[in-house]
Amino acid sequence: MTSIGEGAFIGSNTAIVAPCTIGRDALIGAGSTITKDVPDGETAIARGKQTNLRRRLKKS
């Protein structure tokens, strides 16, 4: 179960992986994937490293 404290702000396109507790007045950065508890009044951001892969296109 995930609980979100009063006054917490969850940015758009955020994924919260249960179980997780988001504290009172916590702030979650947009686009983050949150996998750990966020204490009261803290800010959490989670960003993955960008990887570019060369594509091989099939010829028709």
DSSP file (Angstrom, degrees, kcal/mol; ACC not computed):
  #  RESIDUE AA STRUCTURE BP1 BP2  ACC     N-H-->O    O-->H-N    N-H-->O    O-->H-N    TCO  KAPPA ALPHA  PHI   PSI    X-CA   Y-CA   Z-CA
    1    1 A M              0   0    0      0, 0.0    19,-0.4     0, 0.0     2,-0.4   0.000 360.0 360.0 360.0 140.7    0.0    0.0    0.0
    2    2 A T        -     0   0    0     17,-0.2     2,-0.4    16,-0.1    19,-0.2  -0.905 360.0-164.6-109.2 137.6    1.2    3.5   -0.8
    3    3 A S  E     -a   21   0A   0     17,-1.8    19,-3.3    -2,-0.4     2,-0.5  -0.974   4.7-157.7-124.3 141.7    0.3    6.5    1.3
    4    4 A I  E     -a   22   0A   0     -2,-0.4    19,-0.2    17,-0.2     3,-0.1  -0.970  19.4-131.9-120.9 121.2    0.6   10.1    0.4
    5    5 A G    >   -     0   0    0     17,-3.1     3,-1.7    -2,-0.5    20,-0.1  -0.205  35.3 -81.0 -71.7 160.5    0.8   12.8    3.1
    6    6 A E  T 3  S+     0   0    0      1,-0.3    19,-1.8    18,-0.1    -1,-0.2  -0.323 114.2  15.4 -60.1 135.5   -1.2   15.9    3.3
    7    7 A G  T 3  S+     0   0    0      1,-0.3    -1,-0.3    17,-0.2     2,-0.1   0.471  87.5 146.0  80.4   2.0    0.2   18.8    1.1
    8    8 A A    <   -     0   0    0     -3,-1.7     2,-0.5    17,-0.2    -1,-0.3  -0.448  38.9-146.1 -71.2 145.8    2.5   16.5   -0.9
    9    9 A F  E     -c   27   0B   0     17,-2.8    19,-2.7    -2,-0.1     2,-0.6  -0.969   9.4-165.5-116.7 123.5    3.0   17.5   -4.5
   10   10 A I  E     -c   28   0B   0     -2,-0.5    19,-0.1    17,-0.2     3,-0.1  -0.939  20.0-134.0-109.9 115.1    3.4   14.7   -7.1
   11   11 A G    >   -     0   0    0     17,-1.9     3,-0.7    -2,-0.6    20,-0.2  -0.180  35.3 -81.9 -65.5 160.1    4.8   16.0  -10.5
   12   12 A S  T 3  S+     0   0    0      1,-0.2    19,-2.3    18,-0.1    20,-0.2  -0.201 110.5  20.7 -63.1 153.3    3.2   14.9  -13.7
   13   13 A N  T 3  S+     0   0    0      1,-0.2     2,-0.4    17,-0.2    -1,-0.2   0.821  88.1 151.0  57.9  36.5    4.1   11.5  -15.3
   14   14 A T    <   -     0   0    0     -3,-0.7     2,-0.5    17,-0.2    -1,-0.2  -0.801  33.8-155.2 -99.0 138.8    5.4   10.2  -12.0
   15   15 A A  E     -e   33   0C   0     17,-2.6    19,-3.0    -2,-0.4     2,-0.6  -0.963   3.2-163.6-113.0 128.4    5.3    6.5  -11.1
   16   16 A I  E     -e   34   0C   0     -2,-0.5     2,-0.7    17,-0.2    19,-0.2  -0.957  11.9-147.7-112.1 117.9    5.2    5.4   -7.5
   17   17 A V        -     0   0    0     17,-2.9    -2,-0.0    -2,-0.6    16,-0.0  -0.762  37.9 -92.4 -90.7 114.8    6.2    1.8   -7.0
   18   18 A A  S    S+     0   0    0     -2,-0.7   -16,-0.1     1,-0.1     2,-0.1  -0.349 101.6  47.9 -71.0 151.0    4.2    0.3   -4.0
   19   19 A P  S    S+     0   0    0      0, 0.0     2,-0.3     0, 0.0   -17,-0.2   0.496  82.6 130.5 -85.9 140.7    4.7    0.0   -1.2
   20   20 A C        -     0   0    0    -19,-0.4   -17,-1.8    -4,-0.1     2,-0.5  -0.993  43.7-144.6-150.8 147.5    5.9    3.6   -0.6
   21   21 A T  E     -a    3   0A   0     -2,-0.3    17,-2.7   -19,-0.2     2,-0.6  -0.978   8.6-162.7-118.5 124.4    5.2    6.4    1.8
   22   22 A I  E     -ab   4  38A   0    -19,-3.3   -17,-3.1    -2,-0.5   -14,-0.1  -0.931  24.5-135.3-104.6 119.0    5.2   10.0    0.6
   23   23 A G    >   -     0   0    0     15,-2.8     3,-1.5    -2,-0.6   -18,-0.2  -0.052  31.3 -70.7 -72.7 171.5    5.5   12.3    3.6
   24   24 A R  T 3  S+     0   0    0      1,-0.3    17,-2.9   -20,-0.1   -17,-0.2  -0.347 117.3   2.3 -59.3 138.2    3.6   15.5    4.4
   25   25 A D  T 3  S+     0   0    0    -19,-1.8    -1,-0.3    15,-0.2   -17,-0.2   0.683  93.4 152.3  56.5  21.7    4.6   18.5    2.2
   26   26 A A    <   -     0   0    0     -3,-1.5   -17,-2.8   -20,-0.1     2,-0.4  -0.447  35.3-144.1 -75.3 156.6    7.0   16.3    0.1
   27   27 A L  E     -cd   9  43B   0     15,-2.3    17,-2.7   -19,-0.2     2,-0.5  -0.992   8.6-162.4-126.8 128.0    7.7   17.2   -3.5
   28   28 A I  E     -cd  10  44B   0    -19,-2.7   -17,-1.9    -2,-0.4    17,-0.2  -0.949  23.7-123.7-112.5 123.7    8.2   14.6   -6.2
   29   29 A G    >   -     0   0    0     15,-2.9     3,-1.5    -2,-0.5    17,-0.2  -0.340  36.4 -94.0 -66.4 143.5    9.8   15.8   -9.5
   30   30 A A  T 3  S+     0   0    0      1,-0.2   -17,-0.2   -16,-0.1    16,-0.1  -0.225 107.7  19.4 -56.7 141.9    7.9   15.3  -12.7
   31   31 A G  T 3  S+     0   0    0    -19,-2.3    -1,-0.2     1,-0.2   -17,-0.2   0.535  92.1 140.6  78.1   6.7    8.8   12.1  -14.6
   32   32 A S    <   -     0   0    0     -3,-1.5   -17,-2.6   -20,-0.2     2,-0.6  -0.467  47.6-145.0 -82.5 153.1   10.3   10.4  -11.6
   33   33 A T  E     -e   15   0C   0     13,-0.2     2,-0.5   -19,-0.2   -17,-0.2  -0.971  21.2-157.2-114.0 111.9    9.9    6.7  -10.7
   34   34 A I  E     +e   16   0C   0    -19,-3.0   -17,-2.9    -2,-0.6     4,-0.1  -0.798  27.7 159.4 -98.8 123.0    9.8    6.6   -6.9
   35   35 A T        +     0   0    0     -2,-0.5     2,-0.3   -19,-0.2    -1,-0.1   0.421  60.3  55.0-120.2  -4.3   10.8    3.3   -5.3
   36   36 A K  S    S-     0   0    0    -16,-0.1   -16,-0.1     1,-0.0   -19,-0.1  -0.893  93.3 -85.4-129.5 158.9   11.7    4.4   -1.7
   37   37 A D        -     0   0    0     -2,-0.3   -15,-0.2   -17,-0.1    -2,-0.1  -0.276  34.0-145.6 -60.5 147.1    9.9    6.3    1.0
   38   38 A V  B     -b   22   0A   0    -17,-2.7   -15,-2.8    -4,-0.1     3,-0.1  -0.971  19.2-134.1-116.9 114.6   10.1   10.1    0.9
   39   39 A P    >   -     0   0    0      0, 0.0     3,-1.8     0, 0.0   -16,-0.1  -0.124  40.2 -68.9 -65.3 163.5   10.2   11.8    4.3
   40   40 A D  T 3  S+     0   0    0      1,-0.3   -15,-0.2   -18,-0.1     3,-0.1  -0.217 117.3   4.5 -50.4 133.8    8.1   14.8    5.3
   41   41 A G  T 3  S+     0   0    0    -17,-2.9    -1,-0.3     1,-0.2     2,-0.2   0.481 100.1 125.1  72.4   3.7    9.1   18.0    3.6
   42   42 A E    <   -     0   0    0     -3,-1.8   -15,-2.3   -18,-0.2     2,-0.4  -0.575  55.2-129.9 -96.6 161.7   11.8   16.4    1.3
   43   43 A T  E     -d   27   0B   0    -17,-0.2     2,-0.4    -2,-0.2   -15,-0.2  -0.902  20.8-165.7-108.2 136.0   12.1   16.6   -2.5
   44   44 A A  E     +d   28   0B   0    -17,-2.7   -15,-2.9    -2,-0.4     2,-0.3  -0.981  10.9 171.5-124.7 133.4   12.6   13.4   -4.5
   45   45 A I        -     0   0    0     -2,-0.4     2,-0.4   -17,-0.2   -15,-0.1  -0.986   8.2-171.6-134.0 148.2   13.8   13.1   -8.1
   46   46 A A        +     0   0    0     -2,-0.3     2,-0.4   -17,-0.2   -13,-0.2  -0.951   9.8 170.7-142.7 119.7   14.7   10.0  -10.0
   47   47 A R        -     0   0    0     -2,-0.4     2,-0.2   -15,-0.1   -15,-0.1  -0.993  22.3-140.2-131.2 135.7   16.2   10.1  -13.5
   48   48 A G        -     0   0    0     -2,-0.4     2,-0.3     1,-0.1    -2,-0.0  -0.628  32.5-100.1 -90.1 153.4   17.7    7.3  -15.5
   49   49 A K        -     0   0    0     -2,-0.2     2,-0.2     1,-0.1    -1,-0.1  -0.542  41.2-115.6 -71.4 133.7   20.8    7.8  -17.6
   50   50 A Q        -     0   0    0     -2,-0.3     2,-0.4    -3,-0.0    -1,-0.1  -0.515  31.8-170.3 -72.5 135.6   20.0    8.3  -21.3
   51   51 A T        -     0   0    0     -2,-0.2     2,-0.5     2,-0.0    -3,-0.0  -0.997   7.8-156.5-126.9 127.5   21.2    5.5  -23.6
   52   52 A N        -     0   0    0     -2,-0.4     2,-0.4     2,-0.0    -2,-0.0  -0.905  10.2-163.4-104.5 129.0   21.1    5.8  -27.4
   53   53 A L        -     0   0    0     -2,-0.5     2,-0.3     0, 0.0    -2,-0.0  -0.919  22.0-119.1-114.2 136.1   21.1    2.6  -29.4
   54   54 A R        -     0   0    0     -2,-0.4     2,-0.3     1,-0.0    -2,-0.0  -0.558  31.1-141.2 -71.7 130.0   21.8    2.4  -33.1
   55   55 A R        -     0   0    0     -2,-0.3     2,-0.6     2,-0.0    -1,-0.0  -0.710   4.7-149.2 -93.2 143.8   18.9    1.0  -35.0
   56   56 A R        -     0   0    0     -2,-0.3     2,-0.4     2,-0.0    -2,-0.0  -0.957  16.5-150.8-110.4 114.3   19.2   -1.4  -37.8
   57   57 A L        -     0   0    0     -2,-0.6     2,-0.3     1,-0.0    -2,-0.0  -0.670  12.9-126.5 -87.4 136.1   16.4   -0.9  -40.3
   58   58 A K        -     0   0    0     -2,-0.4     2,-0.4     1,-0.0    -1,-0.0  -0.615  21.0-127.7 -78.9 137.1   15.1   -3.8  -42.3
   59   59 A K              0   0    0     -2,-0.3    -1,-0.0     1,-0.1     0, 0.0  -0.704 360.0 360.0 -84.3 137.4   15.1   -3.3  -46.1
   60   60 A S              0   0    0     -2,-0.4    -1,-0.1     0, 0.0    -2,-0.0   0.462 360.0 360.0 -77.1 360.0   11.7   -4.2  -47.7
